[in-house]
Amino acid sequence: MKKKTDGGHNIPEEDLREMQEEEKRELPEGLETYTGTCRFCGQMGTVNALPGWSEEQVNESVTCRCQCDKAKEYAKQKGQIQKAKARIAEVFGPAAGEKALDEAIVANLVSFVDIIAEKKMQSVTVDMGRGLKARVSRMAKGSIKVERTETVKASFEE
């Protein structure tokens, strides 16, 4: 089916839809299109990003979006690591308010996430004293667990 446009030309409906989609695909101002490759299967892909991205950053982004099995597993693990680090900052960092720990302790807990994700360590428990413990561990299905335990003990003798 053909549809008339303002210019009086007959353009097939399918071509009009394609042209409209291309207009939507135009990049927002300031973004550039980069081409990179998946580090696992070598498939090429494009990324829209701010100017100045390195080849390594582009390849990392393409890898995380690739649909090969190894790339999917890599992206999943990377997401778990980011979530665990964010959870540590939330539970033990400044966001914890008056229950926040020293920055050096939080930084060490964050560094343990990478070691645990690489399967070099199963878990780590840090005892801060006064009934407060921090634990970061790898679960059976590969997820990373962050927990804060506060034990309050009261005993009375009369």
C-alpha positions as CSV (number, residue, x, y, z in Angstrom):
1,M,0.0,0.0,0.0
2,K,1.3,3.4,-0.9
3,K,0.8,6.6,1.1
4,K,1.1,10.2,-0.1
5,T,3.4,12.5,1.7
6,D,3.4,16.3,1.8
7,G,5.7,16.5,-1.2
8,G,3.2,14.7,-3.4
9,H,5.4,11.6,-3.8
10,N,4.1,8.1,-3.3
11,I,6.2,6.2,-0.7
12,P,5.4,2.6,0.4
13,E,4.0,2.4,4.0
14,E,6.9,0.0,5.0
15,D,9.5,2.6,3.9
16,L,7.8,5.3,5.8
17,R,7.9,3.2,9.0
18,E,11.6,2.6,8.4
19,M,12.3,6.3,8.0
20,Q,10.4,7.1,11.2
21,E,12.4,4.5,13.1
22,E,15.7,5.9,11.8
23,E,14.7,9.3,13.0
24,K,14.1,7.9,16.5
25,R,17.5,6.2,16.4
26,E,19.4,9.5,16.0
27,L,21.9,10.0,18.8
28,P,21.3,12.5,21.5
29,E,23.6,15.5,21.3
30,G,27.2,14.8,22.5
31,L,27.1,11.0,22.0
32,E,29.3,9.1,19.5
33,T,28.9,5.6,18.1
34,Y,31.9,3.2,18.8
35,T,32.5,-0.3,17.5
36,G,34.0,-3.0,19.6
37,T,34.3,-6.7,20.0
38,C,33.2,-9.3,22.6
39,R,36.2,-10.6,24.4
40,F,34.8,-14.1,24.5
41,C,33.4,-14.8,21.0
42,G,34.8,-11.9,18.9
43,Q,31.4,-10.7,17.7
44,M,31.3,-7.0,16.9
45,G,28.8,-4.6,18.3
46,T,28.2,-0.8,18.6
47,V,28.0,1.4,21.7
48,N,26.7,4.9,22.0
49,A,28.8,6.8,24.5
50,L,30.3,10.1,25.4
51,P,33.4,11.1,23.4
52,G,36.7,9.9,24.7
53,W,35.9,6.2,25.5
54,S,38.9,4.0,25.2
55,E,38.9,0.8,23.1
56,E,39.0,-1.2,26.4
57,Q,35.8,0.5,27.6
58,V,34.0,0.0,24.3
59,N,35.0,-3.7,24.2
60,E,33.9,-4.1,27.8
61,S,30.5,-2.6,27.0
62,V,30.1,-4.7,23.9
63,T,31.0,-7.8,25.9
64,C,28.4,-7.1,28.6
65,R,25.7,-6.8,25.9
66,C,26.8,-9.9,23.8
67,Q,24.5,-12.9,23.8
68,C,27.1,-15.6,23.8
69,D,27.0,-17.8,26.9
70,K,30.4,-16.7,28.4
71,A,29.5,-13.1,28.0
72,K,26.1,-13.6,29.6
73,E,27.8,-15.3,32.6
74,Y,30.5,-12.6,32.8
75,A,27.8,-9.8,32.7
76,K,25.8,-11.6,35.4
77,Q,28.9,-11.9,37.7
78,K,29.8,-8.3,37.1
79,G,26.3,-7.2,38.1
80,Q,26.5,-9.3,41.2
81,I,29.8,-7.7,42.1
82,Q,28.4,-4.2,41.6
83,K,25.3,-5.0,43.7
84,A,27.4,-6.5,46.5
85,K,29.7,-3.5,46.6
86,A,26.7,-1.1,46.7
87,R,25.1,-3.2,49.5
88,I,28.3,-3.0,51.5
89,A,28.3,0.8,51.1
90,E,24.6,0.9,52.1
91,V,24.9,-1.4,55.1
92,F,28.3,-0.4,56.5
93,G,29.2,3.0,54.9
94,P,28.0,6.5,55.4
95,A,24.4,5.5,54.4
96,A,24.2,3.4,57.6
97,G,24.1,6.7,59.6
98,E,25.4,6.4,63.1
99,K,26.0,2.6,62.6
100,A,28.5,3.4,59.8
101,L,32.0,1.8,60.1
102,D,35.4,3.4,59.5
103,E,36.1,4.1,55.8
104,A,39.1,1.8,55.8
105,I,37.0,-1.2,57.1
106,V,34.4,-0.5,54.4
107,A,37.1,-0.3,51.7
108,N,38.5,-3.7,52.9
109,L,35.0,-5.3,52.8
110,V,34.6,-4.0,49.2
111,S,37.9,-5.5,48.2
112,F,36.9,-8.9,49.5
113,V,34.0,-8.9,47.1
114,D,36.4,-9.2,44.1
115,I,38.4,-11.9,45.8
116,I,35.2,-13.9,46.6
117,A,33.8,-13.4,43.1
118,E,37.1,-14.8,41.6
119,K,36.5,-17.9,43.8
120,K,39.8,-17.4,45.6
121,M,38.0,-17.3,48.9
122,Q,34.6,-18.6,50.0
123,S,33.8,-16.1,52.7
124,V,35.2,-13.6,55.1
125,T,33.9,-12.5,58.5
126,V,35.1,-9.4,60.3
127,D,34.4,-9.1,64.0
128,M,34.4,-5.4,65.1
129,G,33.8,-6.2,68.7
130,R,30.8,-5.1,70.8
131,G,28.7,-7.8,69.1
132,L,29.1,-6.4,65.5
133,K,30.1,-8.7,62.7
134,A,30.3,-8.2,58.9
135,R,30.3,-11.2,56.6
136,V,30.7,-11.4,52.8
137,S,30.3,-14.9,51.3
138,R,29.7,-16.7,48.0
139,M,26.5,-18.8,48.0
140,A,26.1,-22.3,46.4
141,K,24.5,-20.8,43.3
142,G,27.3,-18.2,42.9
143,S,25.5,-15.2,44.3
144,I,27.4,-12.9,46.8
145,K,25.8,-12.4,50.2
146,V,26.5,-9.4,52.4
147,E,25.3,-9.5,56.0
148,R,25.6,-7.4,59.1
149,T,25.0,-9.1,62.4
150,E,24.6,-7.1,65.6
151,T,24.2,-9.2,68.8
152,V,22.9,-7.6,71.9
153,K,23.5,-9.6,75.0
154,A,22.2,-8.7,78.4
155,S,22.9,-10.6,81.6
156,F,21.9,-9.8,85.1
157,E,23.2,-11.3,88.4
158,E,21.5,-10.5,91.7
